[in-house]
Amino acid sequence: MASSDLFINDRITIFGWELTEQFVLSGGPGGQNVNKVATAVQLFFPLTASPSLPDTVKRNAARIAGRKLSKEGVLMIEANRFRSQERNREDARERLKELILAAAAPPPPRRRKTRPTKGSIERRLKAKTGRGAIKKMRGKPASDE
């Protein structure tokens, strides 16, 4: 089933023909409606074979997706939060968008090593000495003989 294109950001757009949706019965609240109407959405996206994504984004998305990614490289997102089919469809597409945006985000800056200041070292050692003195007072008193 072809759907509309999914706009991720100014550089990434997933074509509608890449997305496949399947509607299944959903559990949860909704009364008899959940027994009759297939409101839950399973969104399938061939992540590893997609021409829309750069290789680095594919690798990061595969790492983030975890168990949602099949051995064939197809990402499956199941949405059944809402009672209506259309809202679940939007929810599944939004979750796919968030996953790809997280995969496309630049890595955080590297941590720069810093040394503790002289004052912080002195304060730490003074606190340790104070705690040691308190613990020493808990012992038995020494006998004076």
BAVEXLO-331339 format. One line per field, with one value per residue (C-alpha): residue number from 1; residue in three letters; y, z negated, x. Coordinates in Angstrom, 3 decimals, decimal comma, padded with zeros to 6 digits. Each point is the difference from the previous one (the first is absolute). Layout:
<rs>
seq <- (NUM | ...)
type <- (ala | ...)
c2 <- (Y | ...)
c3 <- (Z | ...)
c1 <- (X | ...)
</rs>
This chain:
<rs>
seq <- (1 | 2 | 3 | 4 | 5 | 6 | 7 | 8 | 9 | 10 | 11 | 12 | 13 | 14 | 15 | 16 | 17 | 18 | 19 | 20 | 21 | 22 | 23 | 24 | 25 | 26 | 27 | 28 | 29 | 30 | 31 | 32 | 33 | 34 | 35 | 36 | 37 | 38 | 39 | 40 | 41 | 42 | 43 | 44 | 45 | 46 | 47 | 48 | 49 | 50 | 51 | 52 | 53 | 54 | 55 | 56 | 57 | 58 | 59 | 60 | 61 | 62 | 63 | 64 | 65 | 66 | 67 | 68 | 69 | 70 | 71 | 72 | 73 | 74 | 75 | 76 | 77 | 78 | 79 | 80 | 81 | 82 | 83 | 84 | 85 | 86 | 87 | 88 | 89 | 90 | 91 | 92 | 93 | 94 | 95 | 96 | 97 | 98 | 99 | 100 | 101 | 102 | 103 | 104 | 105 | 106 | 107 | 108 | 109 | 110 | 111 | 112 | 113 | 114 | 115 | 116 | 117 | 118 | 119 | 120 | 121 | 122 | 123 | 124 | 125 | 126 | 127 | 128 | 129 | 130 | 131 | 132 | 133 | 134 | 135 | 136 | 137 | 138 | 139 | 140 | 141 | 142 | 143 | 144 | 145)
type <- (met | ala | ser | ser | asp | leu | phe | ile | asn | asp | arg | ile | thr | ile | phe | gly | trp | glu | leu | thr | glu | gln | phe | val | leu | ser | gly | gly | pro | gly | gly | gln | asn | val | asn | lys | val | ala | thr | ala | val | gln | leu | phe | phe | pro | leu | thr | ala | ser | pro | ser | leu | pro | asp | thr | val | lys | arg | asn | ala | ala | arg | ile | ala | gly | arg | lys | leu | ser | lys | glu | gly | val | leu | met | ile | glu | ala | asn | arg | phe | arg | ser | gln | glu | arg | asn | arg | glu | asp | ala | arg | glu | arg | leu | lys | glu | leu | ile | leu | ala | ala | ala | ala | pro | pro | pro | pro | arg | arg | arg | lys | thr | arg | pro | thr | lys | gly | ser | ile | glu | arg | arg | leu | lys | ala | lys | thr | gly | arg | gly | ala | ile | lys | lys | met | arg | gly | lys | pro | ala | ser | asp | glu)
c2 <- (000,000 | 003,234 | 002,931 | 003,596 | 000,872 | 000,371 | 003,216 | -000,511 | 003,139 | 002,222 | -002,723 | -003,212 | -000,921 | -003,555 | -000,794 | -001,265 | -003,169 | -001,098 | -000,098 | -002,898 | 000,079 | -002,897 | 000,385 | -002,578 | -000,458 | 001,952 | -000,842 | 002,378 | 002,393 | 000,548 | -002,437 | -002,196 | 002,280 | -001,691 | -003,370 | 001,274 | 002,674 | -000,334 | 003,226 | -000,907 | 000,834 | -001,918 | 002,236 | -001,803 | 001,827 | -001,760 | 001,817 | -001,664 | 000,106 | 003,555 | 002,408 | 002,970 | -000,332 | 000,463 | -002,994 | 001,606 | 000,681 | -003,606 | -001,364 | 002,273 | -000,745 | -003,753 | 000,351 | 002,115 | -002,206 | -003,143 | -002,740 | 002,001 | -000,801 | -003,421 | -002,105 | 001,092 | 003,656 | 000,956 | 002,350 | -000,683 | 002,584 | -000,949 | 002,758 | -000,744 | 002,866 | 001,529 | -001,332 | 001,315 | -001,434 | 003,411 | 001,205 | -003,256 | 000,433 | 003,513 | -001,271 | -002,737 | 002,452 | 002,470 | -002,714 | -000,965 | 003,662 | 000,320 | -003,133 | 001,252 | 003,482 | -001,570 | -002,054 | 003,068 | 002,160 | 000,850 | -001,803 | 001,857 | 001,885 | -001,974 | 000,438 | 002,054 | -001,232 | 002,489 | -000,031 | 000,844 | 003,381 | 000,282 | 001,344 | -002,915 | -002,505 | 001,736 | 000,094 | -003,709 | -000,982 | 002,218 | -001,637 | -003,471 | 000,895 | 001,322 | -003,165 | -002,121 | 001,978 | -000,515 | -003,748 | -000,158 | 001,505 | -002,939 | -002,493 | -001,082 | 002,581 | -000,680 | -000,975 | 002,301 | -002,205)
c3 <- (000,000 | 001,127 | -002,347 | 000,036 | -000,327 | -003,538 | -000,441 | -002,618 | 000,377 | 002,817 | 001,212 | -000,630 | 001,426 | 000,054 | 003,122 | -000,475 | 002,028 | -002,582 | -002,844 | -000,385 | -002,479 | -001,345 | -002,251 | -002,730 | -002,913 | -003,078 | -003,652 | -002,834 | -000,602 | 002,593 | -000,899 | 002,786 | 002,557 | -000,586 | 000,944 | 003,295 | 001,404 | 000,813 | -001,525 | -000,849 | 002,669 | 000,875 | 002,040 | 001,975 | 001,358 | 001,779 | -001,909 | 001,439 | 003,604 | -000,066 | 002,605 | -002,049 | -002,868 | -000,080 | -001,185 | -003,325 | -000,832 | 000,930 | -002,349 | -002,873 | 000,532 | 000,014 | -003,320 | -001,520 | 001,337 | -001,728 | 000,027 | 002,231 | 002,920 | 001,646 | 001,326 | 003,523 | -001,000 | -000,149 | -002,813 | -001,518 | -002,147 | -001,616 | -001,180 | -002,017 | -002,500 | 001,426 | 000,836 | 003,565 | 002,917 | 001,334 | -003,282 | -000,376 | 003,555 | -000,778 | -003,235 | 001,810 | 002,613 | -002,725 | -001,908 | 003,181 | 000,520 | -003,578 | 000,387 | 003,229 | -001,446 | -002,972 | 002,405 | 002,106 | -002,985 | -000,215 | -002,690 | -003,283 | -000,420 | -001,515 | -003,701 | -000,842 | -002,969 | -002,838 | -003,242 | -003,368 | -001,414 | -002,899 | -002,235 | 000,766 | -000,814 | -003,335 | -000,877 | 000,801 | -002,157 | -002,870 | 000,139 | -000,020 | -003,052 | -001,767 | 000,742 | -001,247 | -003,260 | -000,525 | 000,544 | -002,368 | -002,748 | 000,337 | -001,299 | -003,606 | -002,128 | -000,573 | -003,588 | -001,789 | -001,887)
c1 <- (000,000 | 001,637 | -000,292 | 001,199 | 003,683 | 001,362 | 002,009 | 002,744 | 002,135 | 001,291 | 002,410 | -001,994 | -003,395 | -001,332 | -002,004 | -003,544 | 000,645 | 002,593 | -002,540 | -002,421 | -002,869 | -002,008 | -003,028 | -000,598 | -002,389 | 000,969 | -000,478 | -000,680 | -002,897 | -002,683 | -002,767 | -001,350 | 001,663 | 003,397 | -001,512 | -001,424 | 002,323 | 003,715 | 001,303 | 003,615 | 002,591 | 003,155 | 002,315 | 002,715 | 003,046 | 002,908 | 002,735 | 003,102 | -001,258 | -001,350 | 001,397 | -001,261 | 002,488 | 003,792 | 002,050 | 000,960 | -003,650 | -000,887 | 002,676 | -001,036 | -003,702 | 000,664 | 001,835 | -002,787 | -002,841 | 001,271 | -002,646 | -002,354 | 002,323 | -000,350 | 002,883 | -000,967 | 000,507 | -003,686 | -001,008 | -003,439 | -001,735 | -003,297 | -002,319 | -003,149 | -000,160 | -003,164 | -003,450 | -000,072 | 001,913 | 001,020 | 001,518 | 001,943 | 001,256 | 001,248 | 001,559 | 001,938 | 001,304 | 000,994 | 001,903 | 001,855 | 000,878 | 001,323 | 002,129 | 001,583 | 000,564 | 001,788 | 002,123 | 000,830 | 000,989 | 003,697 | 001,982 | 000,460 | 003,281 | 002,863 | 000,610 | 003,046 | 002,011 | 000,254 | 001,965 | -001,519 | 000,975 | 002,406 | -002,776 | -002,342 | 002,781 | 000,663 | -003,719 | -000,380 | 003,000 | -001,200 | -003,462 | 001,590 | 002,076 | -003,100 | -001,976 | 002,887 | 000,125 | -003,739 | 000,343 | 002,980 | -002,180 | -002,433 | 002,559 | 000,557 | 001,768 | 003,662 | 000,882 | 002,468 | 002,467)
</rs>
